[in-house]
Amino acid sequence: MITPPEMTHKPVMEIADDRHNESYMALVWRRLKRSLTGMIGLVLVVMLLVMSVFAPFFAPVDPKFTDTGFAAPDGIHFTDKDGNFTIRPRIYPLVEGVDLDPVTFQPLMGPDYENPVELGFFVKGFAYPVLGLFTLDRHFFGALDGRPVHFLGTDKFGRDVLSRIFYGSRVSLMIALTVVFFVTLIGTTVGMVSGYLGGAFDTWMQRFVELILAFPQLPLYLALTSLIPVTAPTNVFLAFVIVVLSGLGWAQLSREVRGKTLALARIDYVKAAQAIGAGDRRIVFQHIFPNVMSHVIVAVTLTIPNVVLLESFLGFLGFAVKPPLISWGLMLQDTSNYSVIGSYPWILAPVGFVLITVFAFNAMGDGLRDAIDPY
């Protein structure tokens, strides 16, 4: 009797167990890891969120500290005055020299090679509160002797641009995330309920959605935000901007979710839930909502950069946040003059962070769209 050779493959039950252990989120994560742009976007988004949450730690200078107005960025050097390589980076501060400008007869500024400012990580600086519990004075990068260092220069009031960018990310991203939260909550709920119930409710609701979509958004934004008096408190102004952006932004998502719901409402498991007597609320939020969630997640990641761009534009025009708050759009008000941009180009630094934020969320949204799509 000839014995069959040993099986070299896994038994069917073991293969089934391996597949059973992989949840839906694990499958989405595995697909997302295959997308290079999606992973780059995810890493950048995490870095932006960490930067905004721990802005005081990353800010090298107190954003309210004033120094020389429109000071150029401090260059980082790895060589000493003789050109020899140094392990520790340093900055040579600018001092007035003995030579005069032939046109203005003002003393020319030059690097002070005799008194370099050495840089390092986790240095001491200005104190800042942490969660309202205690204060710290350690910062991620800066001068070892605690002197202010301007890696991206200063604005017209002498305030450090890089530190203000870190603090401004808090307001800009907070506005974007808050607006997207309300847009998602209202748009998803209205879209699912309208698409599932249908009938007269759906007809009148869609006419209202079309009315909102018919408004030219930018002029309406400017008109509504201009209703707030200039003397209003900063929190009131910020809350009104969030309400305006949320109230005009949910309609498009509602229309998209309604289209998904119209198709899902005819699927067999929804008909079966109706046949056994399940309520409309249970069907909408336990059967339809999980199936439209993938589209909502992608829509959220693609809406956040749009809100960041809109807030930056409104802040540039002076219709978003007001001082003493800091946002990327508010910082860009200094760039309204071409002569200022030509003479002090480093004040355009917030534009780079806006572009990075838009790219990060768009790239992550594209990766999630491919990873969540079951087809």
TIMIPA-91791 format. One line per 4 residues: their letters; for each residue z, y, x of N, C-alpha, C. Coordinates in steps of 0.1 Angstrom, whole numbers. Each point is the difference from the previous one (the first is absolute). Layout:
<mardos>
a) Z/Y/X/Z/Y/X/Z/Y/X  ...
</mardos>
This chain:
<mardos>
mitp) 0/-12/8/0/12/-8/0/12/9  -9/9/-3/-2/12/8/8/12/-6  9/5/7/8/12/-5/-8/12/2  0/9/-11/-7/12/1/6/9/11
pemt) -8/9/6/5/9/10/10/10/-7  9/5/9/9/10/-5/-7/13/-5  6/5/-10/-6/13/-5/4/11/9  -10/8/3/3/11/9/1/13/-7
hkpv) -2/0/-13/2/13/-8/13/0/-7  4/12/-5/12/1/-7/-1/-6/-14  10/-6/-5/-1/-5/-14/-2/11/-10  -5/-3/-11/-4/10/-10/12/7/-5
meia) 12/-6/-1/12/6/-5/5/11/10  -1/-3/13/4/9/10/-9/13/0  -13/-2/-2/-9/11/-1/3/9/-12  3/-7/-11/4/8/-12/13/8/2
ddrh) 10/-7/7/12/7/3/-2/13/9  -9/-2/10/-3/12/9/-6/11/-8  -9/-3/-9/-6/11/-8/9/6/-10  9/-9/-5/10/5/-10/10/10/7
nesy) 3/-1/13/9/8/6/-6/14/3  -13/2/-2/-6/13/3/-1/8/-13  8/10/-2/0/8/-12/-12/9/0  -1/8/-12/-11/9/-1/1/11/10
malv) 12/5/3/2/11/10/-3/-5/14  3/-13/2/-4/-5/13/-15/-1/2  -7/-4/-11/-15/0/1/-5/14/2  5/10/-7/-4/14/2/2/4/14
wrrl) 12/-3/6/3/4/13/-9/-7/10  -4/-13/-2/-9/-7/9/-14/7/0  -4/4/-12/-13/6/-1/0/14/7  11/7/-3/1/14/6/0/-1/15
krsl) 6/-10/6/1/0/15/-14/-2/6  -9/-5/-8/-14/-2/5/-8/13/0  5/10/-7/-7/13/0/6/9/11  -9/3/10/5/9/11/3/14/-5
tgmi) -9/6/-8/3/13/-5/12/0/-9  2/-10/-8/12/-1/-9/13/0/8  0/-8/11/12/-1/8/3/13/7  -11/6/5/2/13/7/5/11/-10
glvl) -5/0/-12/5/9/-10/15/-3/-4  3/-13/-1/14/-4/-3/10/5/11  -4/-2/13/8/4/11/2/15/0  -11/8/-3/1/14/0/9/5/-12
vvml) -1/-6/-11/8/3/-12/14/-2/4  4/-11/6/14/-2/3/5/10/10  -9/3/10/4/11/10/2/13/-7  -8/4/-9/1/13/-7/13/0/-8
lvms) 3/-11/-7/12/0/-8/13/0/9  -1/-7/11/12/1/9/1/14/6  -11/6/3/0/14/6/6/9/-10  -3/-1/-13/5/9/-10/15/-2/-3
vfap) 4/-13/-1/14/-3/-3/9/5/12  -4/-2/12/8/3/12/-6/12/7  -5/10/-7/-6/12/5/9/7/10  13/2/-3/8/7/10/1/-7/14
ffap) 0/-14/-1/1/-7/12/-13/1/9  -11/1/-6/-13/1/7/-3/15/4  6/10/-7/-3/14/3/7/4/13  -8/5/9/6/3/13/8/14/0
vdpk) -3/8/-10/6/14/-1/3/2/-14  11/8/-2/4/4/-14/-12/8/-6  -5/-4/-12/-11/7/-6/2/14/-3  13/4/-1/3/14/-3/2/9/12
ftdt) 0/-7/12/2/8/13/-13/7/3  2/13/3/-11/9/3/-1/2/15  -12/0/6/-2/3/14/-12/10/1  -8/-1/10/-11/8/2/-11/-3/-11
gfaa) -5/10/-7/-10/-2/-10/-13/-4/6  -6/-10/-7/-13/-6/4/0/-4/15  10/-7/4/1/-6/14/-9/-12/0  -7/-2/11/-9/-11/2/8/-13/2
pdgi) -6/-11/-3/8/-13/2/3/-2/15  12/-6/2/5/-3/13/-7/-13/5  -7/1/12/-7/-11/5/10/-10/7  -2/-12/-2/9/-11/6/-7/-4/13
hftd) 7/0/11/-5/-4/13/8/-12/6  -7/-7/8/6/-12/7/-2/2/15  -1/13/5/-1/3/14/9/12/3  5/0/12/8/11/4/-9/12/5
kdgn) 6/10/6/-8/11/5/-9/-3/11  3/-11/7/-9/-4/11/-11/-10/-4  0/-3/-13/-10/-10/-5/4/-14/1  13/-3/4/5/-14/1/4/-5/-14
ftir) -3/-13/-2/3/-6/-13/15/-1/-2  5/3/-12/14/-1/-4/1/-9/-12  10/-9/0/2/-9/-11/5/7/-13  8/10/2/5/7/-12/-9/12/-3
priy) -5/1/-13/-9/11/-3/8/13/0  -7/11/2/6/13/1/-10/11/-5  6/11/-2/-7/12/-5/3/12/10  -10/7/3/2/12/8/-1/12/-9
plve) 12/6/-2/0/12/-10/-8/11/6  -6/8/-9/-8/12/4/10/12/3  -3/7/11/8/12/3/-10/11/4  4/12/0/-8/11/4/-2/0/15
gvdl) -12/2/4/-3/0/14/-2/15/5  -3/1/13/-1/14/5/-14/5/-2  -10/-8/-3/-14/5/-3/-1/6/-14  -8/10/-1/-2/7/-13/-14/-3/-5
dpvt) -1/0/-14/-13/-2/-6/-9/12/2  -12/-1/5/-8/12/3/-4/8/-12  1/-5/-12/-3/7/-12/12/6/-6  10/-8/-3/12/5/-7/11/5/9
fqpl) -1/-4/13/10/4/10/14/-6/-3  0/-11/-7/12/-7/-3/2/-11/10  13/-4/3/2/-11/10/-6/-13/-5  -7/-7/9/-5/-13/-4/10/-11/0
mgpd) -1/-9/-10/10/-11/-1/-5/-11/9  9/-7/7/-4/-12/8/11/-10/0  -3/-13/3/11/-10/0/10/2/11  12/-3/-3/11/1/9/2/-14/7
yenp) -6/-2/11/1/-13/7/14/-2/6  7/10/2/13/-1/7/11/-5/-10  -1/2/-13/10/-4/-9/-6/-8/-12  -4/-12/3/-6/-8/-11/10/-5/-10
velg) -5/-2/-12/9/-5/-11/-3/-15/-2  9/-9/4/-2/-14/-1/2/-5/-14  -8/-10/-4/0/-5/-14/5/-14/0  5/-4/-12/5/-14/-1/2/-4/-14
ffvk) 4/-12/-3/2/-5/-13/15/0/-4  2/2/-13/14/0/-5/9/10/7  -6/13/0/7/11/6/9/7/-10  9/9/5/8/8/-8/-8/12/-5
gfay) 3/5/-12/-6/12/-5/8/5/-12  -6/6/-9/7/6/-11/6/-11/-9  11/3/-6/7/-9/-9/-6/0/-14  0/-12/-6/-6/-2/-13/8/-10/-8
pvlg) 2/2/-13/7/-10/-8/-8/-13/-3  7/-11/-1/-6/-13/-3/6/-5/-13  -8/0/-10/4/-4/-14/13/7/-5  2/12/6/12/7/-5/13/-6/4
lftl) 0/-10/9/12/-6/4/6/4/14  -9/2/9/3/4/14/-11/8/6  2/5/11/-10/8/7/-4/-6/14  -12/1/4/-5/-5/13/-7/11/7
drhf) -1/-1/13/-7/10/8/-10/-6/9  -3/-13/-2/-10/-7/8/-14/1/-6  -10/1/8/-14/1/-4/-9/-9/8  -10/-4/-6/-9/-10/5/-6/4/14
fgal) -4/12/1/-7/5/12/2/14/2  3/5/12/2/14/2/4/3/15  5/12/2/5/4/13/14/-6/3  2/-5/12/13/-5/4/11/10/0
dgrp) -3/13/3/10/10/0/2/7/-14  -7/-5/-10/1/6/-13/-8/12/-3  -8/5/9/-8/12/-2/-11/-3/-11  -4/9/-8/-11/-2/-9/-13/-2/6
vhfl) -7/-11/-4/-13/-3/6/-10/0/-12  -11/6/1/-10/1/-10/-12/-8/3  -1/-12/-4/-11/-9/3/-13/4/-7  1/7/-12/-12/4/-7/1/16/-2
gtdk) 7/6/9/1/15/-1/9/5/-11  -1/13/-2/8/6/-11/-9/8/-9  5/4/-12/-8/8/-9/3/15/2  -4/8/-9/1/15/2/14/5/1
fgrd) 10/-8/-6/14/4/1/7/-7/11  -7/-8/9/6/-6/11/7/-13/-4  -3/-6/-11/6/-13/-4/-9/-12/5  7/-10/4/-7/-12/6/-9/-7/-11
vlsr) -12/-1/3/-10/-6/-9/3/-15/-2  2/-7/10/2/-15/-1/12/-3/-9  11/7/3/13/-2/-8/-3/3/-15  -7/11/-2/-3/4/-14/-9/-10/-7
ifyg) -9/-6/8/-9/-11/-6/9/-12/-4  10/-4/8/8/-11/-3/8/3/-13  6/12/-1/7/4/-12/-9/2/-12  -12/5/3/-9/2/-11/-5/-13/-6
srvs) 0/-11/8/-4/-13/-6/9/-4/-11  13/4/1/9/-4/-10/-4/6/-14  -3/13/0/-4/6/-13/-13/-5/-5  -10/0/9/-14/-4/-4/0/-15/-5
lmia) 6/-9/7/0/-14/-4/9/-2/-13  11/8/0/9/-1/-12/-7/5/-13  -8/11/1/-8/4/-11/-10/-11/-4  -7/-5/10/-10/-10/-3/5/-12/-6
ltvv) 11/-6/5/6/-12/-5/6/2/-14  7/12/-2/5/3/-13/-11/1/-11  -10/8/4/-11/1/-10/-7/-13/-3  -2/-8/10/-6/-13/-2/9/-9/-8
ffvt) 13/1/1/9/-8/-8/-2/3/-15  0/13/-3/-1/4/-14/-14/-3/-5  -10/2/8/-14/-3/-4/-1/-14/-3  5/-9/8/-1/-14/-2/8/-5/-12
ligt) 12/6/-2/8/-4/-11/-6/4/-13  -5/12/-1/-6/5/-13/-14/-6/-2  -8/0/10/-14/-5/-1/0/-15/-3  8/-8/7/0/-14/-3/5/-4/-14
tvgm) 11/7/-4/6/-3/-13/-10/4/-11  -5/12/0/-9/5/-10/-13/-9/0  -5/-3/11/-12/-8/1/2/-14/-6  11/-7/3/2/-13/-5/3/0/-15
vsgy) 8/9/-5/3/1/-14/-12/4/-8  -8/9/5/-12/5/-7/-10/-11/-1  -2/-7/11/-10/-11/0/4/-12/-8  13/-3/0/4/-12/-7/1/3/-15
lgga) 5/11/-5/2/3/-14/-14/3/-6  -8/8/6/-13/3/-5/1/8/-13  -10/-1/-8/0/7/-13/0/15/1  7/6/-10/1/15/-1/8/5/12
fdtw) 10/-7/4/8/5/11/-8/1/13  -8/-10/3/-8/0/11/-11/11/0  -5/2/-12/-11/11/-2/6/14/3  11/3/-6/6/13/2/5/2/14
mqrf) 6/-11/5/5/1/14/-11/3/10  -11/-7/-2/-12/2/9/-6/14/-1  1/6/-12/-5/13/-2/9/10/8  13/-3/0/9/9/7/-2/-2/15
veli) -2/-12/5/-3/-3/14/-13/8/4  -10/-1/-8/-13/7/3/2/15/0  9/5/-8/3/15/0/6/4/14  9/-9/5/6/3/13/-10/-1/11
lafp) -8/-10/-1/-10/-2/11/-11/11/-1  -2/7/-11/-10/10/-1/4/13/6  13/2/2/5/13/7/-5/0/14  -5/11/5/-2/2/14/13/1/7
qlpl) 4/-10/8/13/-2/5/5/12/9  -8/3/10/4/10/10/3/14/-6  -9/6/-9/4/12/-6/13/-1/-9  1/-12/-6/12/-2/-9/13/-1/9
ylal) -1/-7/11/11/0/10/4/14/4  -9/8/4/3/13/4/6/9/-11  -6/-2/-12/5/8/-12/14/-4/-3  3/-13/0/14/-4/-4/10/3/10
tsli) -3/-2/13/10/3/10/2/15/2  -10/8/-4/2/15/1/9/5/-11  4/-9/-10/9/5/-11/14/1/5  4/-6/12/13/1/5/2/13/6
pvta) 11/7/-3/3/13/7/3/-3/15  -3/10/8/2/-1/14/14/-2/4  9/6/-8/14/0/2/7/-13/-4  -8/-9/-6/6/-13/-5/6/-8/12
ptnv) 11/-8/-2/5/-8/10/-10/-10/5  2/-4/13/-10/-9/6/0/-14/-7  11/-5/-5/0/-13/-7/-7/1/-13  1/11/-7/-8/2/-12/-15/0/2
flaf) -4/7/11/-14/1/3/-5/-14/4  7/-7/8/-4/-14/4/-1/-9/-12  10/0/-9/0/-8/-11/-12/3/-9  -3/13/-2/-11/3/-8/-13/-5/5
vivv) -2/1/13/-12/-5/7/-1/-15/-2  11/-7/1/-1/-15/-3/-3/-3/-14  5/8/-9/-3/-3/-15/-14/3/-3  -6/11/6/-14/4/-2/-9/-11/5
lsgl) 2/-4/13/-8/-10/6/1/-14/-7  12/-3/-5/1/-13/-7/-6/1/-14  2/11/-7/-5/1/-13/-16/0/-1  -6/4/11/-15/1/0/-6/-12/7
gwaq) 8/-9/6/-6/-10/8/1/-14/-5  7/-2/-12/2/-14/-5/-12/-4/-8  -9/9/-5/-10/-4/-10/-10/-10/6  -4/3/13/-11/-9/5/6/-14/2
lsre) 12/-2/5/6/-13/1/2/-7/-13  3/8/-10/1/-5/-14/-13/-6/-5  -11/7/3/-13/-5/-5/-3/-13/8  3/-1/12/-3/-12/8/8/-12/-5
vrgk) 13/2/-2/9/-11/-5/-4/-4/-14  -4/9/-8/-5/-3/-14/-12/-10/1  -9/3/9/-12/-9/1/4/-14/4  10/-1/9/5/-13/4/7/-7/-11
tlal) 8/8/-8/7/-6/-11/-9/-5/-11  -10/7/-3/-10/-5/-10/-5/-13/3  -3/-3/13/-5/-13/3/11/-11/0  12/4/4/11/-10/1/6/-3/-14
arid) -2/9/-10/6/-3/-13/-8/-11/-7  -12/-4/5/-7/-10/-7/1/-14/7  8/0/11/2/-13/7/9/-10/-8  -2/-13/3/6/-10/-8/15/1/0
yvka) 7/3/12/14/-1/0/6/12/-8  -7/11/-1/5/11/-9/-1/-4/-15  -11/-7/-3/-2/-5/-14/11/-10/-3  3/-8/10/10/-11/-2/14/7/-2
aqai) 3/11/8/13/7/-2/1/6/-14  -11/6/-5/0/5/-13/2/-10/-11  -6/-12/3/1/-11/-10/14/-5/-2  8/0/11/13/-6/-1/10/11/-4
gagd) -5/12/-3/9/11/-5/6/9/10  -6/1/12/5/9/10/-2/15/-4  9/9/3/-1/14/-4/-10/7/9  -5/11/-5/-10/8/7/6/5/14
rriv) 13/4/-1/6/5/13/0/-11/10  4/-12/-4/1/-11/9/-14/-4/6  -10/0/-9/-14/-3/5/-5/10/10  3/13/-3/-6/11/8/7/-1/14
fqhi) 13/-1/0/7/2/13/3/-13/8  -2/-11/-7/2/-13/7/-12/-8/2  -11/3/-7/-12/-8/1/-12/9/5  -1/12/-5/-11/8/4/3/8/13
fpnv) 13/6/1/3/8/11/-1/-7/14  5/-13/1/-2/-6/13/-15/-2/4  -9/0/-9/-14/-2/3/-7/13/3  6/11/-4/-6/13/4/7/6/12
mshv) 11/-6/4/8/5/11/-8/1/13  -9/-9/2/-8/0/13/-9/13/0  -6/3/-11/-8/12/-1/8/13/1  12/0/-5/9/11/0/5/3/15
ivav) 3/-11/7/4/1/14/-11/7/8  -12/-5/-1/-11/6/7/-2/15/-4  1/3/-13/-2/13/-5/11/9/6  12/-5/2/11/8/5/-3/4/15
tlti) -4/-10/8/-3/3/14/-12/9/2  -9/1/-10/-11/9/1/3/14/-6  10/1/-9/4/12/-6/9/9/9  8/-7/8/9/8/9/-7/9/9
pnvv) -11/-4/7/-7/10/9/-6/11/-8  -5/-3/-12/-5/11/-8/10/11/-3  13/-5/-3/10/10/-3/4/7/12  0/-7/12/4/7/13/-11/11/2
lles) -12/-3/-2/-11/10/2/2/12/-9  3/-3/-13/1/10/-10/12/9/3  11/-6/4/12/8/4/-3/9/12  -7/-6/10/-3/8/11/-9/12/-3
flgf) -10/-2/-9/-9/11/-5/8/10/-8  9/-4/-9/7/9/-8/10/8/9  6/-7/10/9/6/9/-7/11/9  -12/-4/4/-8/10/7/-3/13/-8
lgfa) -2/-2/-13/-2/12/-8/13/7/-5  11/-7/3/13/6/-3/5/-4/-14  -5/-11/-6/4/-4/-13/8/-12/-1  5/-5/12/8/-12/0/14/3/3
vkpp) 5/-4/11/14/2/3/1/14/7  13/5/-1/3/13/6/10/-1/11  1/9/9/10/0/10/14/1/-7  11/-6/5/1/-6/14/-5/-14/1
lisw) -5/-6/-11/-6/-14/1/-12/1/10  -3/-12/6/-11/-1/9/-9/-11/-5  -13/2/-1/-10/-10/-3/-12/2/8  -9/-10/1/-12/2/8/-9/11/-6
glml) -1/1/-13/-8/10/-6/5/14/3  14/1/0/6/13/3/-3/5/14  1/-10/9/-3/3/14/-14/4/3  -9/-4/-9/-14/3/2/-4/14/-4
qdts) 10/7/-6/-3/14/-4/-3/9/12  5/-3/11/-3/8/12/-14/-2/5  -8/-10/-5/-13/-2/4/-11/7/-9  5/9/-8/-9/7/-9/-9/11/7
nysv) 3/3/12/-7/10/8/-8/-7/11  -13/2/1/-8/-6/10/4/4/14  4/13/2/4/5/13/12/-7/5  9/-3/-10/13/-7/4/-4/-14/5
igsy) -9/-7/-8/-4/-14/4/-6/0/14  -9/10/2/-7/0/13/10/3/12  10/8/-3/9/3/11/12/-10/2  4/-6/-11/11/-9/0/-4/-13/-8
pwil) -8/-8/6/-5/-12/-8/10/-10/-3  12/0/7/10/-10/-2/6/1/-13  -1/11/-8/6/1/-13/-7/-9/-10  -12/-6/4/-7/-9/-9/6/-14/1
apvg) 10/-2/8/6/-14/2/4/-6/-14  5/7/-10/3/-7/-13/-13/-7/-6  -12/6/3/-12/-6/-5/-1/-15/5  3/-2/13/-1/-13/5/9/-10/-7
fvli) 12/4/-3/10/-9/-7/-5/-2/-14  -6/10/-7/-5/-3/-13/-12/-10/0  -8/1/10/-12/-9/2/6/-14/2  10/-1/9/6/-13/3/6/-7/-13
tvfa) 7/9/-8/6/-6/-12/-11/-4/-10  -11/8/-1/-10/-4/-10/-7/-13/5  -3/-1/13/-6/-12/5/9/-12/-1  13/2/3/9/-12/-1/1/-6/-14
fnam) 2/9/-10/1/-5/-14/-13/-6/-5  -11/7/4/-13/-6/-5/-3/-13/7  3/-1/13/-3/-13/7/9/-11/-6  13/3/-2/9/-10/-6/-5/-3/-14
gdgl) -4/9/-8/-5/-2/-13/-12/-9/-1  -10/2/10/-11/-9/1/3/-14/3  10/-1/10/4/-13/4/7/-8/-12  9/8/-7/7/-6/-12/-10/-4/-11
rdai) -10/8/-2/-10/-3/-10/-7/-13/3  -4/-3/12/-6/-12/4/10/-12/0  12/3/3/10/-11/1/5/-4/-14  1/9/-9/5/-3/-14/-11/-5/-9
dpy) -12/3/3/-11/-4/-9/-1/-16/0  2/-6/-11/0/-15/0/-14/-6/1  -11/8/-1/-13/-5/1/-6/3/14
</mardos>
